[in-house]
Amino acid sequence: GHWLAEAVLWTPWIHLGDLFALQESQVIVVDATKFGEAVQQARPLLVAVSSYAEKFLETLNQVNKRDLTDLLHNIVSSQDVIRESGFRVPHSRTHLDDSDGDLLGGFPKALAKWRRRLGCIFKRTSTTSG
């Protein structure tokens, strides 16, 4: 799978054009506002996500403006950004597992806990080509 328009989570972003699936696809929509609210519920998580966002924007700012697109996975590797940002999910009372905190560590479980608390951050949709 690939990210689509991840930049909208970290910076003001304008979408240009329409996107069409060439094959059956599944899309998970992240509400950027609710995502931000969820991350702010735990200071250690906010610090970790902020370091990722800073590195993502630093990488994005190195891209030629003519090459910018909602399909940044061809230009910006999220895994490289994670590695280069030193992103670690810190251990805290809100942390839900015993992972060592490397890379994403327990982030998905922690986010799921805040998601239940704040309402739905994610909306799943399916598309079929046609």
N, C-alpha and C positions, 0 to 999 in steps of 0.2 A: 504494500500500500504506500501511498504517497500523501504528504501534506499538501493542502491547497490553501493558499492565502494565509500562511502562518504569520506573516508580517503584521496582519491586522491586530494580533494580540500584543504587539510590542511597539507599534508606531502608527500615527495616522496614515491611512492607506486608501487609495482610490482604485477601485476595480474598473478596468476598461474592457469592454467587449462582453461577449457571451461565452459560456463554457458548455460544451456538449460532450457527453460520454460517447465514445466509439464502441464501447462494449458494456455489458451489464456491469453496474458499479454499485458500491455501497458508500454512502457519505455519512460521516458523523460531523454534525455542526457543533461548534463550540461557541457559546454565547460569550463574547469577549468581556462584556461588563460583569457578568456573573462569575466568569473565570477570575477576573481581577479581584472581585469581592471575596471569593473563596480563598485565594492565595493570601489575602491580607488578614485572614483569620488567625494565622500563626506566623509570628514574626520570623522564626528561623526559616520557614518555608519561603516567606517573602524575600529574605536575603538571598537564598539559593536561586530562586526563580529570577530575581533581579540580576544576578551575575550572569545567568544564561541570556537574559534579554539584552544586557549590555554587549555581550560578545556577539550575539546574533546581529544587532544593529551595526556593530563595528564591521562585521563581515559583509552585511548588506550594503554599507556605505562604500565598500571597495568595488561593488558591481557597477559597471558602466550603466548610466541611466537608460540607454537604448535597450539594454538587455533585461531590464526589470519586468517581471511578470508575476502573476499569481502562482505560477508553477515553478517556484523557486527551488524545488528539490533537484533540479538539473544544475543549479548554480551554487546553492548553499546546502551543505550537508549538515543536517541537525545533529547527527552523531559526532561530527567534527566539532561543531559549536559546543556540544555538551562536554566533550573531552577538553577543549581549549579553555572553556570557562571555569573548569574545575568544579562544575555543578555537583553538589553533594546534597543529599537530603539529610539534614542534621537530625540527630537523635533528640527526641523531646517526649514529653508526656503525650503529645498528640500523635506521635509516630506509632504505627500499628503493627510493625513487624520487627524482626531481629536482624534485618539485613545490615551489611556493613556501611551502607550509605553511598557506595560507589555509583557513579552515574545516576540513573534514576532511582536506584534503591527502592525504598518503599513509597515513592511519590504516588504511584497509581492508587495504592490503598489509602494513603492519607487524603488524597484528593477525593476519593469516594466517600470518605467520612464527612468531609466538609460539604460535599455535594448533597448528601442526605440532609444536612443541616440547613443549607441555603436554597434548596429546590434544585430543579434540573438545570445543569450547566450544559449538558450535551443533549442533542436531538439527533436521532438516527433516521436517515431517509435512504431509500433505495431508488435507483434509476435504471431504466432499461433503454438501450439504444433503439432507435426506431425513427 
